[in-house]
């Protein structure tokens, strides 16, 4: 399989992207197509030890910047590294695409060039959800700010398939993010969605309260994209603020500094666990192609992880499984409608 | 002034409630009316050193439990400590009411017995927002799960008045909770609300991203009640999960245990800072009466804090200030409409 990588997307592009791709060649058997300015990429690859034929370059003359208005950027910059990488998937020259660039532009580009899978109402960004126990996923994490209950039902199905085939969780526990445990709690969206999830062929365990999210009480957490985005960014911010406060405690005196030194390795592992950006790439489930988003601040290791995640996703055939499940559901719905 | 306290609401009622009220008599000059089973309350007060005439008892034979369906509980249990306490405010026998009981029932009861202030579309729960720096507020924190932009505009005004007159923050910075910094970001609710806030007579500083919330980047954070409730519960859960993980690091060996002991006082202060329940009571802004909600798990100290918060709120005349500002706004709006 071939994975196209937007070499000029992200805060540390193109250096970290190139290094990450080189690292990935040792961890996956898939080939990589680096997309972006050919001269610069050749120069960067010259300094690396690349296994024969595993990385090729596809020239793209433009770059979409972080702050650019998404829709306009995608429309105007047709020869940008991001758009060209997406088109490689559309044309069948690549089987998956990875970018750490402008999220809005990437989503817009994926919708425009690859489109939705047949039967899918809205694709969803599916982000790892770090917790005290294992890692689950939350979706939608920001692709759809205004949602309807039917969208959330599909998110639940797609998330469950992903959790089972990529994260290896058998019969994943699906929960609806809500502000109370009881069925009748929540806003109009969650109340209606609860009814749909209850009837669905899923291991639906009911509502999950925000307080329980970091405790890993569910494997797949379903919500609208606005709430999901609030959740991942608030966990990130709260963890970061707590570590800032901890630093204040540590630097109080020589004795506290010594104590902090002893605890440092343990603290570092907590920090890594809570940082969802550490988990590499995040798939956009429901588009007709394999699209992985890496964090904007990705370093080489994160890019390597993202490429490997895309590779695992490809070999698990997740998109085919989603199509299977949703086509059979749609057929059922049509039958029911006809009765 | 007189503050009615629901003596049988909350996990530690009635003991902690009675103790908290006794403590409050030393910190405020307001008198307290304890509402609930007279025999039990007399018994509890007998063991306490109560200043002459500062605490009286109002009998109520019923109790609304934590798990009861709110609307039904309020309708059926007319002689419950919570409903009787609310009615004392309605009848003018008390100037404020405090309860640590069933939140849903308390909100329902406040709406039913006290109603909204004239001109207020929806009352809002206004919760302290702990941060690395100072403490601001977030509203709505859970009273209205489905909101319209006009509601959020009023929340902003009420929150700003509260922040200024109770928290003592001059010209408080008002921000809209959103998933991006730019005006065009967010869902349909936040996009429309942004336009209203921009035009309002407020120190509106734009959107605040969830990541920045724990850093105290705004004094008043405005959002719908579903999102607000997610925010306060997720911060609580994330902080708690992190402390659970820290414990794991601390108990690893004798050396880490010793290191942890040295850092303990500092860690305790962080924990207290991040716990919004530590800040005593939370007002329901916009109802026609002074209504404070204490956390369900309040101990005597938290109840004392809640009574003191209600007392400060009363002497600052916050409700009159809200009425003033909103009546003048409504008059302006009517003029504009007539033009």
Interface residues (C-beta under 8 A of the other chain):
Chain A: X69 X131 X132 X142 X145 X146 X177 X179 X184 X186 X187 X188 X190 X209 X210 X211 X212 X213 X214 X215 X224 X226 X227 X229 X230 X231 X233 X234 X235 X236 X237 X238 X239 X240 X241 X242 X244 X245 X246 X248 X249 X250 X252 X255 X256 X258 X259 X260 X262 X263 X266 X267 X269 X270 X273 X274
Chain B: X69 X131 X132 X142 X145 X146 X177 X179 X184 X186 X187 X188 X190 X209 X210 X211 X212 X213 X214 X215 X224 X226 X227 X229 X230 X231 X233 X234 X235 X236 X237 X238 X239 X240 X241 X242 X244 X245 X246 X248 X249 X250 X252 X255 X256 X258 X259 X260 X262 X263 X266 X267 X269 X270 X273 X274
